Amino acid sequence: MDKEVGSRLNLLLSRDARLELESNLARVRSNIADYEGKSRADRKVHAEDFRKTAYQDLVEALAKGDSAAENLKKVELRRQLIVLNESDHQYDAGLHVHRMRLKFDFDNQITCCGRE
């Protein structure tokens, strides 16, 4: 009998250990599934944040580029205007043409070369 009780006890202990291991394995698998789900969700959020930030940076860079292109165009037009004005002054000086200067007095009357 002692032998049967010992064998029965060993059988029950081994079953208990096996059930405990199966329970632990099921818990670990569940935790892995949870972590994988959270990891996917975190990756998705991170990718969306990165994409959003990248698009915002792109929009800002494009706006700055457009602004720079516009400023460059203005500078080029001013340079052309200066070249035209310089050629006008050279032409005027060559022909000795004097420009009339108009002056507004306090009564908003136009005077030309000091005459009314």
C-alpha positions in Angstrom: 0.0 0.0 0.0 2.7 2.4 0.8 4.0 1.8 -2.7 0.6 2.6 -4.2 0.2 5.7 -2.1 3.6 6.9 -3.1 3.0 6.2 -6.8 -0.4 7.9 -6.6 1.2 10.9 -4.8 3.9 11.2 -7.5 1.2 11.0 -10.2 -0.8 13.8 -8.6 2.3 15.9 -8.0 3.4 15.5 -11.6 -0.1 16.3 -12.9 -0.1 19.4 -10.6 3.3 20.5 -12.0 2.1 19.9 -15.6 -1.0 21.9 -15.0 0.9 24.7 -13.4 3.4 24.7 -16.4 0.5 24.7 -18.8 -1.1 27.6 -17.0 2.2 29.6 -17.0 2.6 28.8 -20.7 -0.9 30.1 -21.5 -0.2 33.3 -19.5 3.1 33.8 -21.2 1.5 33.3 -24.6 -1.3 35.8 -23.7 1.3 38.3 -22.5 3.2 37.9 -25.8 0.1 38.4 -27.8 -0.7 41.6 -25.7 2.8 42.9 -26.1 2.7 42.2 -29.9 -0.6 44.0 -30.2 0.6 47.0 -28.2 3.8 47.0 -30.1 1.9 47.1 -33.4 -0.3 49.9 -32.1 2.7 51.9 -30.9 4.5 51.4 -34.2 1.4 52.6 -36.0 1.1 55.7 -33.8 4.8 56.4 -34.2 4.6 56.0 -38.0 1.6 58.4 -38.1 3.3 60.9 -36.0 6.5 60.7 -38.1 4.5 61.0 -41.3 2.5 64.0 -39.9 5.7 65.7 -38.8 7.4 65.0 -42.1 4.5 66.5 -44.0 4.4 69.6 -41.8 8.2 70.0 -42.4 7.7 69.6 -46.1 4.9 72.2 -46.2 7.1 74.7 -44.2 10.1 74.0 -46.5 8.0 74.5 -49.6 6.6 77.7 -48.2 10.1 78.9 -47.4 11.3 77.9 -50.9 8.4 79.8 -52.5 9.2 82.8 -50.4 12.8 82.6 -51.3 12.0 82.3 -55.0 9.7 85.3 -54.8 12.4 87.3 -53.0 14.9 86.3 -55.6 12.5 87.4 -58.4 12.0 90.8 -56.6 15.8 91.3 -56.3 16.2 90.5 -60.0 13.5 93.0 -60.9 15.1 95.7 -58.7 18.5 95.0 -60.3 17.0 95.4 -63.7 15.3 98.6 -62.6 18.6 99.9 -61.3 20.3 99.1 -64.6 17.5 100.9 -66.5 17.7 103.9 -64.2 21.5 104.1 -64.6 21.2 103.9 -68.4 18.5 106.7 -68.2 20.8 108.9 -66.1 23.7 108.3 -68.6 21.4 109.1 -71.5 20.1 112.3 -69.7 23.6 113.4 -68.9 24.8 112.7 -72.5 22.0 114.9 -73.9 22.2 117.5 -71.1 18.5 117.2 -70.5 17.3 118.7 -67.3 14.3 117.4 -65.6 11.7 119.7 -64.3 11.3 119.3 -60.6 7.8 119.6 -59.3 7.3 120.9 -55.8 4.1 121.0 -53.8 3.7 124.0 -51.6 1.5 124.1 -48.5 -1.6 125.1 -50.5 -1.2 122.0 -52.7 -0.3 124.2 -55.6 2.2 122.9 -58.1 5.2 125.1 -58.7 7.6 124.4 -61.5 11.2 125.7 -61.2 10.1 128.2 -58.6 7.3 129.7 -60.7 3.5 129.4 -60.0 
